[in-house]
């Protein structure tokens, strides 16, 4: 049962990678699947429990990442409505928790350089701030992953279409703690082939778990 300060992690990995042109979750970066980097980071952090939301080619992903998905802290949810947009995955993950968790962090599946220490730092700041939302800021831009407490769940469950938590952040500026972060590599995501080519040779050397 979650404690008063526990925060769940929801990994949004259901998309079909339309812009990329192939399934990003199963891209191999230095011998490891892209989604595996994010799973390792989340499992090495203080997030508990964890929910992985899959959709597009979920059978392939489940087979490829079987060893990770057997972890007792991790629950897999299949979002069959993923084509309707990111909001459906966000809500599928949140509903899977049955709202028992007092707070939740939403993580993206394509940020392979995100570190457990970064997640834990955001959690620490959030649990001592008294705000309802916590967002990292790097080089003047709000980034992911963001944290929402239970007071925001109804708003999150009400969103529709291909939008995520950002719309809730924009609608509630007075309830947001922004945390300045110094390392931009944590928040780099892989959106296109150019990004993939750039990071294929560097991910393993800069990604550090623990």
Residue pairs with C-beta under 8 A, 6 or more apart in sequence:
1 100
2 8
2 48
2 49
2 100
2 101
2 102
4 102
5 102
5 127
6 48
6 101
6 102
6 103
7 46
7 47
7 48
7 101
7 102
7 103
7 104
7 105
7 123
7 126
7 127
7 147
8 47
8 48
8 49
8 50
8 51
8 97
8 101
8 103
8 104
8 105
9 42
9 45
9 47
9 48
9 49
9 50
9 51
9 104
9 105
9 107
9 119
9 145
10 50
10 51
10 53
10 90
10 93
10 94
10 97
10 104
10 105
10 106
10 107
11 35
11 38
11 39
11 42
11 50
11 51
11 52
11 53
11 93
11 107
11 108
11 109
12 53
12 86
12 89
12 90
12 93
12 106
12 107
12 108
12 109
12 164
13 25
13 35
13 38
13 52
13 53
13 54
13 55
13 61
13 89
13 109
14 53
14 54
14 55
14 56
14 58
14 79
14 82
14 88
14 89
14 92
15 24
15 55
15 56
15 82
15 86
15 89
15 109
16 23
16 55
16 56
16 57
16 82
16 83
17 23
17 24
17 25
17 56
19 191
19 192
20 190
20 191
20 192
20 193
20 196
21 193
23 56
23 57
23 60
23 61
24 34
24 109
24 110
24 190
25 33
25 34
25 35
25 54
25 57
25 61
25 109
26 33
26 34
26 35
26 57
26 60
26 61
26 64
27 33
27 34
27 190
27 196
28 34
29 37
29 112
29 196
29 199
29 200
29 203
29 204
30 200
30 201
30 203
30 204
31 204
32 204
33 64
33 65
34 109
34 110
34 112
34 190
35 61
35 65
35 109
36 65
36 68
37 112
37 113
37 114
37 203
37 207
38 107
38 108
38 109
38 110
38 111
38 112
38 114
39 52
39 65
39 68
39 74
40 68
40 209
41 114
41 115
41 116
41 119
41 209
42 50
42 107
42 116
42 119
43 50
43 68
43 71
43 73
43 74
44 116
44 209
44 210
45 116
45 119
45 120
45 123
46 119
46 120
46 123
47 105
47 119
47 123
48 73
49 73
49 74
49 75
49 97
49 101
50 71
50 73
50 74
50 75
51 74
51 75
51 76
51 77
51 93
51 96
51 97
52 69
52 74
52 75
52 76
52 77
53 77
53 78
53 79
53 89
53 90
53 92
53 93
53 96
54 61
54 62
54 76
54 77
54 78
54 79
55 78
55 79
55 80
55 81
55 82
55 83
55 89
56 82
58 78
62 69
62 76
68 74
69 76
75 96
77 92
77 93
77 96
79 88
79 89
79 92
81 88
81 92
82 88
82 89
84 161
84 162
85 160
85 161
85 162
85 163
86 162
86 163
86 164
87 159
87 160
87 161
87 162
87 163
87 164
90 106
90 156
90 159
90 164
90 165
91 156
91 157
91 159
93 104
93 106
94 104
94 153
94 156
94 157
95 157
97 104
99 150
99 153
101 150
102 149
102 150
103 126
103 147
103 148
103 149
103 150
104 147
104 148
105 119
105 122
105 123
105 145
105 146
105 147
106 144
106 145
106 146
106 148
106 164
106 165
107 114
107 119
107 144
107 145
108 144
108 145
108 189
110 189
110 190
110 191
111 144
111 145
111 186
111 187
111 188
111 189
112 190
112 199
112 203
112 207
113 185
113 186
113 188
113 199
113 203
113 206
113 207
114 145
114 186
114 187
115 186
115 207
115 208
115 209
116 209
116 210
118 136
118 181
118 183
118 186
119 145
121 179
122 134
122 136
122 145
122 147
122 179
123 147
125 134
125 177
125 179
126 134
126 147
126 149
126 177
129 177
131 175
131 176
131 177
132 148
132 149
132 151
132 152
132 172
132 175
132 176
133 146
133 147
133 148
133 149
133 152
133 168
133 169
133 172
133 175
133 176
133 177
134 146
134 147
134 176
134 177
134 178
134 179
135 142
135 143
135 146
135 147
135 169
135 176
135 177
135 178
135 179
136 142
136 143
136 144
136 145
136 146
136 178
136 179
136 181
136 186
136 187
137 143
137 178
137 179
137 180
137 181
138 180
138 181
138 182
138 183
138 184
138 186
138 187
139 184
142 166
142 169
142 178
143 181
143 186
143 187
144 187
144 189
146 165
146 166
146 169
148 156
148 165
148 168
152 168
152 172
152 175
155 168
155 171
155 172
156 165
156 168
159 167
159 168
169 176
181 187
185 206
188 195
188 199
189 195
190 196
190 199
